[in-house]
Amino acid sequence: MKYNEFVVKACPELKEIMHKASILEYILSSDECNIKELNIAQIGSDITKLTPKTRRQYALLLAYLATDNPISAELESYNISLDKVAQLSGLSSEYLLKKPENWNSLIEESTFNTAYSYTFDYDDMVKDIYQIFDLTLNDDYSLVYDIIYELAEGNNNLLVALQDKITASLLKNDYSSDSFSSFYSAPFSLDKVGHFIDGSKYKIDPAINREDEIKEVVLTLLSPEKSVILTGPAGVGKTAIAEQIAYLIANKKFHRRLENKKIFYLDVASITAGCKYVGELEKKVTNIVDELKKDPNIIVFIDEIHTIIGAGRGEGGSMDVSNILKGPISRGEIRIIGATTDEEYNRYFAGKIYDPNLPLKDMNRSFGGDKAFKDRFERVAVKEPDVETMRNIIQHLLKKYSKDYDLPVGFIGMETNALTMFLSTFTSSQYRSSEAPANPRFISHLLGTAFANALYEDHDKLSLSDIAIALYKSDLKFETKEKKYLAKQLINFVLDSKTQEEIYNPKK
């Protein structure tokens, strides 16, 4: 969008702000000024260098503070003033705000016509100063966020207040689409976007030996303004912990202060599905929040929670799901248990990418991430079960699958003990390929394959040969020859009582 087209479409307040922002960007990049880096190392910022993108962000923040508007008033109430932000560049606010003599000719040049076009992809939606500020504040890497967070000395109240104003502004938009209006005229219910986890359906514990992790979850949920995020490798059992909590609640075994809670599984895909018109996502998520606020006993479980960061921007809105949830989470109006992998947490929440090939000083590179969203969660690490725990899990899975597949297990007692010892050892991370999921999902898939094979072969019970075939087909590091030998050794180990030394050091 051309600059002049933008100021016509935008509200009058924006015209003055963007005019000043364009002046500031020109001054900061001029040969006379040529600011390359901000002087903010003393307040803890990791990145101080000005790139074309962060220079635009810095200019926009200065422009907001240099005009009379609600956002500048909010910032100044936390002692974040134009002079303070200007001093980060080593220049006075008077110098930065002087108008270049050749401004009238510069404003017509194409470089200035498109100076802020990256921000205004949503020209039919842009209606007030909050939406433009939100786009900059929640960019993949936002210098504006870092400056505000640092000058506010880590006080999240300011960012929460800004986010609340942005959300309120979005919901006041006048959406003219008849389709949009009719879509939301019908009563909204939570069953459109998920389901309650029925803990009473579980006959055995969904998660084995996860008492420590569940205790950490409880400690966080007892705090009025914190939610939980479970992190760990794919397949380690993060979802099972949420199911275990539902199981404990249903069986009256949960903490007495949380015994009336309910776990609601929120399907992120169903939130964004069908949002074709600008503002639909914001309204849909707000409806969800309003429904959740009606019942304080609901705890929301969001699997792959990193997917809500950025979800919805592609539909033309200025806010994603995570931004709308920030305020309600901070005020304790909704409680969330999220789950994601360590890699996705580092990327989308902490804003770090782990790359072992980088030099040590660059090991955790800044990526952006949503640090404001991260601050609303207490992280609980979920590690892969140890060998002894895996033995218990395998025994539970054998009982469960025997009922699910309606097929008895053809070995008991010492044979079962030997089998669990063998499988818990040779399905550990030491022997799995890098693409394979972690335990207990890996062993769950393996036993499921064994039962399915038994049914396919029309066996009247699960045999060791069925498990040996599943082990051979599984995603282990061994070559084909070694996997064949390992499958044979499983049977030998269980039936012939081979020594552990022979098993742990197979002959090729």
N, C-alpha and C positions, 0 to 999 in steps of 0.2 A: 504494500500500500504506500502511495506517495505521502510525503509529510503533510502537504496541504489538505489532501483527502482525509487524512487521519484527524486533523484538528477540527474539521467540519463535522465528522461523525462522532467524535468524542465529546464529553461534557465540557462546559466552559472552564471549569477548574483545571482540567487536563491541558487545555491549550496553553495556559501560562506555565505549568510545570514542564511540559515537553519543550517549550520554547527555551526555558532556562537550561534544561538538560542538554539540549543541542549546543548551546553556547559553552557550557561547561566541558562537554566532550571535546569540542574544538580547542578550547584553551589547554586542557590537559594533554592533548596530543600535539600541540604546536611546538615548533622548534624552540621558541622562547621559553616555554615551560618544560616540556619534555619529561614529565614525571614517569619514571619507570617502575617505582616501587613505593608502597605505602609504609610509613614508619609505625608499624603496629606490632613489631616483634615483642615489645615489652608487655603486651597484654595477651600474649599466648597464641596468636594466630599462626597457623602453619604456613600459609601461602600469602605472601605480601606483594608479589610482582603483579603489575598491571598488564593484562593482555587487552586486545581490543574489546573482548566481551566484558571482562571485569571493569574496564575503564568506563564502559557504558553504564554498568550497574552502579558504580561509584558516582558517576555524574547524575544518575537518576535519584539516588538517595540524597545528594546535596540539593538537587532541585526541589524535592519534596520539602526539605527542611527550610529552604529559602522562600517558600510560599506559605500563605495562610490556609491550612487545610486540617481536617481532623487527624490525619496520620501524623503530621508534624507535631500537633498538640499532644498526641499520645506519646510520641517519642520524647518530647521535651519534658513531659511529666516524670520521666525516668532519667532526667538530666542528660539526655542525648541531644545536643544542640548542633546548630550549623557550624559554629566555631570549633567545637570539639571534633566533628567529623572532618572539617576542612584542614585542621592542624595535622591530621594523619598524612597529608601530602606535603607538609612543610610550608604551605601557602596560607595566606589570610583569606577569610571569606570575602573581603572587599575586592581582593585581587581576582579571585575566581569568578566573581559575579559581574565583572566589568564586561561591557558589550564590545566585541571587536569592531573596529571602524568599518571593516569590509563585510559586516554581517549580512546586509541586505543582498549582496551578490552571492554570498556563501549559501544562504538559505535556498537559493534556486538551483544549486548544483545537485547532481544526482546523488553524490555521496551523502548529502544531508537529507535528501528526499527519502532515502532508504535507511537512514541511520538507526531507526528504531523499529524497522519493519519486522525483525525477528520476534518482537514482543507482540505484535498485533496480528497474529494469524486468525484471530477471532473477531474480525472487524464488525460483523453483524451483532456481536454480543457485547462489545466494549461499551459500557455505559457510565462508569464512574471510576474514581481514582483508586478504589480498593482493588479492583480486578487487575489493573496494570501493576500495582505494587505487589500483589500476590504472585503474578507471573515471574517477577524478578526475585522475590523472596524465596520461592520454591523451585528455582532453577536447579539443574543437576549439580552445578557448583555455584553457590550464591555467596559472593563477597558481601552483599548487603546483610544476609543472615549472620555471617561471621562478625561483621562490625557491630551490629545491634547486640548480638549475644555477648560479645566481649565488653562493650561499653556499658551494658546493663549488668555486668559482672555475673553473668550466668543466671540472671533472674528470669525464669521462664514465664512469669506473670505477664510481662510485656508482650511476648510473642503469642501467648494465649489470648490476650486482649485483642491484639491485632487480628488474629485468626478469627475470633468471634465476630468482629466488625465486618471482616471480609465475607464470612458466611452469611451474616444478616443481610448484607448488601446484595449478594447473589440471589437470595430468596425473595427479594423485593422486585426483581426484574419483571418487566411486563412481557410475558411470553404470548405472542399473538397467534401461535399455531393452534388451530382447532383440534388437531390430532393430539397435541401435547396436553391440552386442557382436558379432553375426554379421557386420556390415558390415566390421569390422576383424579378424575372425578369419582371413580369407584373406590369403595372402602379398601384400605390396605391391610394386609395381614402378613405375619412373619412366615407363614408356610409357603409364601411365594418365593422366599429367598433361602430356605433351609429347613431344618427339622430339629426337634429336640432329641437328644441322645437318650434312649430308654435304657437306663442302667439295669432294670429288672430282667431284661432278656438274657443277660449274661449268666451262665450257669457256673462258670469259673472266672477267676480274676483275669481281666483283659491284659493287665500288665503284672509281671512277676518281679518281685524284689525291687520295686521302685519307690520304697518308703521314703528314702532321702529326698528324691526329686519332688514327691508329692508334698512332703513337709515344707520344702522351699516354696512351692506354689501356694500352700495354705498361708504361710507367713506373709506372703505378698498380698494375697487377697484380703487378709485381715486389715491391711492398711487401706484407708478410705480413698486414696487418690492414686493408686498404682495398679497396673495390669501386668500380666506375665507374658513372656515370650520364651518358648522352649526351643533350644537350638541343639542340633546334633546331626550326624550323618543321615542320609536318606536310608530309611529302613530300620532305624534304631529303636523305634517305638514311641515317637512323640505323640501321635494320635492316640495310641493305646493308653497313654497317661490320662488324657481327657476322658476316654472311655472308662478308665479305672475310677476316676473321680465320680462319674455318673453312677458306676456300680456301687461305690462306697456310700453315696448318698441314698440310693435306692434300698440298700441293706442296712441303713441307719448306723453306719460305721465311720461316717465322716466327722470332722470337727463340729462340735455342738453349735458353734456360732455360724456355721455354714451349712447346717444340716437340711435347711429348707431350700437350698439353691437348686437351680436347674441348668443343665448344660445345653446350649443351643448351638448347633452346627450351622455356621453362616457360609453359604456357597457364594464365593466371590464372582464366579462366572455368571450366576443368575442375577447379580446386581447390575452388571454392565450390559447384559444381554438385552437387546431391543431398544437401547437408548440412542435414538436417531436424531433427536432434536436437541438444540442447545438448551442446557439447563435440566434436562431430564434426569441425568445422573444425580445432580445435587439434590433435586427434589426427592428422588427415590431413596437416597441414603438418609436424608433428613426424616423421611417417613419411618425408616427402619429405626433410627435413633429415638424418635418419638414413641414408637411402640415399645422399645426396650426400656425406656425411662418409666413406662407405666408399671413395670414389674421389676423392682429392685433385686429380686431373687434370681434373675436371669444372668448367667455368665455365658458370654459368647465365645465359642471356639472357632478360630479362623486358621485352617490349614493353609500352608504356603502363603503366609501373611504378607510376605514381601510383594506379592502381586497386587496389593491394593495401593502401593506407592506408584503413582502415575496412572492408575486405572481410571479411565474416564476422560483424560485429556484428549485422546484421539477422537472423542465424540464432539469436540468443539467447546467444551466447557473450560473455564479457567481454573477449576479446582478438581483435585482427584479425591478418591475415597478417603485416603489417609488424612488429608487436610481437614475434611469435614468432621472426622472423628476426634481430632486433637483436643478440641475444647471439651466435649462431653467426657472424654477419658480423664482429663486433668481435673475436672470438677467432681469426678467420682460418680457421674450419672450413669455410665455404663462400665462394665468390667469385661475384660477380654483375656482369653488365653490364646496366644498365637503360637504358631509352629513354623519353623523354617530351618534350612540347613545352615551350617556355620558360614559357608561361602556366600550364600545369599544375604545372611545377616551382615557380614562384613561389607558387602557391596552396597546394599540398599539402605541399611540402617546406620552403620558406623562410617560408611563412606571410605572404606579401605579395600584394597585388592591385595591378597597375598600372592606373591610370585617368588618362589624360591630361587629363581634365576637372577633376580635383581641383586645389586650390591646391598650390603647390610643396611646402609643409611637410607636406602630407598625401598626397604623391604615392604613397608606398608604405605603404598602410594595413596594420595588423596584422590578420591573418585567423585565425591559429592555426598550422596546419601542424604537421608532425611533425619538429621540429628535431632530436630525438635520432636519428631515422632518417636525416635529411639528413647529420648529422655522420659517418656511416659510409661516405659516398660522396665520391669526387673527381669534380667536375663537368667534363665535356669538352664544349665548345661546338661544334656542327656547323653551319657556315654554308652558305648556298646557294652552289653552285659559280659561279665567275666565267665570263665569256663564253667564254674560251679553253678552259676545262675542259669547258663544255657542248658545245663543238664536238666534242671527243673522245668525250664520252658519246653524242652523237647518232650518230656514226659506229659506235660499238660497238653501240648499240641497233639500228641498221639491219641489221647483220650478224646479231645475235641473233634478231631478229624474222623475218628472211628464213629462218632455219633453223626457227624455231618454227612459222611459218605455211606453211612449204614453198612460198615464193613468192619468186622472184628480184627484186632491185631493178633497175629499168629505167633507171638513170642511174649514171654512174661519173665518176671523175676530177674535172675542174674543176666539173662540174655538182654533184657531191656536196659539194665544198668551198663552193660558193656557197650551196647549200641549208643547210648547217650554220651558215654565217655569218648567214643570214637568220633561221633559226629560233631560234638562240641569242640573237639580239638581241630579236626580237619576242615571245618567251615569257618574258622577264625580268620581275622584279617590277614594273617600271615600266609594263608593258602588261597584266598579269594583273589580273583582278578580285580583290577582297579575299577572296572565298569560295574561290578556286581554290587547290589545293595548290601547294607550292613546287616548283621544279625540283630534282632530275631527274624527280620523279613526274609533273609536268605534261606534260613533253615525252614521257615514256613512254606516258601515256594518249593523247596526240595521235598518236603514231606507231602505237600499237596500233589506234586508230580508222581510220587510213589503210590499214593492212594488211587490217583486217576489211572495209572498204569495197571494196577491190580484189577480195577473195574473193567478196563479195556480187555485185559487178558482173561476176564471172567473167572478170576480167582475167588474162592470162598472166604479168604482172609488175606490180610496184608502180610507179605513174606519178606524176609531179608533180601531176597533177590530183587524185589520191587524197589527197595530202598537203594540197593547197589546200582540198579539201572539209573535211578534218579540222580545218584551221586555222580555217575559217569557222565550224565547229560548236563550237570550243573556247571556254573561258570567259575571253575577253579583255574589256578595258574598252571597246573600240570599239563604236560603234553599228552596226546592221546594214549600213548603207550603207558605212561605213568598213571593216568586216570583209570585205565583198565586194571592195572595192577592194584591200585587203591581200592577199586570196587570189589575185587576178589578178596583183598585183605580184610575188608569190612566183615564179610561172611566168616572168614577164618578166625578173625578176632573174637567174634561173638560166639561161634559154635565150637571152635577148637582151642579157645583160650590161649591164643598166641601171646607172647610176651609183649609188653608195651614197647620195649626197645626195638623189636623187629618192626612194629607198626610205625613208630616214629622215625625210623631210618630205613625206609623201603629200599630193597635191592632192585635195581633196574635191569 
